[in-house]
Amino acid sequence: MVSVKSKLTTDKGENMKSIEQVRSEEFGDVYTMEQFADMVEADTIIPYDGNGYFHDGERKTNVSVWTRDLTWDDIKDYPYVVWYNK
């Protein structure tokens, strides 16, 4: 099985905001997909803690990171996760 972290490559070009820009515009905590995958893998973030939504570098989606039927193709274009603690 190939891990999510091994597939993390995104090139959205000049329109994609940096993580610092996204953080300044969002109320929640913003993580790269790699950071978020590391935290989930280490059980430092679990569904009970809150919810996260994918961000494509331009805008946040309404797709929860806990949606069970997502595939790599569904999330490969989202370099960030915006996380909201409960």
Secondary structure by P-SEA (a helix, b strand, c coil): ccccccccccccccccccaaaaaaccccccccaaaaaaaaaacccccccbbbbbbccccccccccccccccccccccccbbbbbcc
